[in-house]
């Protein structure tokens, strides 16, 4: 039995303040672009930068509350879960990327979705 557990790997992608409130920042990764969002309250979330509907760039959408509206066809995506909301609920999901904040820095997980 292997008792060694690999610790998650994290990469620093910038300061929280690099992402404007009610805005987003795009970060390239080996699996595709990641969108980091910051709400008006200062909470941060990370999703793959692709709407589940037609692949629109969520990082170019409008952040409102804890959601983003895709700029292509106005799907609303929950920032915490990646799930489509409203009339499009249950029609698709954008993968969530693990994100944490340490000392004002944004850290993305190198494991899982990244």
Steps between C-alpha positions, in 0.01 A plus 500: 500500500636839398471743789668788315243760397607761247435853623308724260718723283409869479622774268500871578323686218500852643352725762131507586510871413607409143138393445261796505187482715211372287758395242717215383851410394595223257788264585636255240550139607594171331130401497371833367439849631377547855286799600551643848206712614471752782159600629397843623543363854858395421440121486704318235413196288666311215331320211618368167452793262237329287123529521331156497260623229719594202844545659479878541780673696354544849792729593347757264156475663327722753550404866192562715456372853654151501438435130636591157298555183658352187560770238381279210149385593438643849512172693546569873761278666533456878859590594515255792368193316542572128134402450272678256228698680146616434326369189821316399538314831592136446619558142872511571785567735838671476776323697601672823874543559635484856606846616619636830632830629812529716640834610305677228630267225288280274604135492358252246521125549733316263298185563147422388363733231821691433 
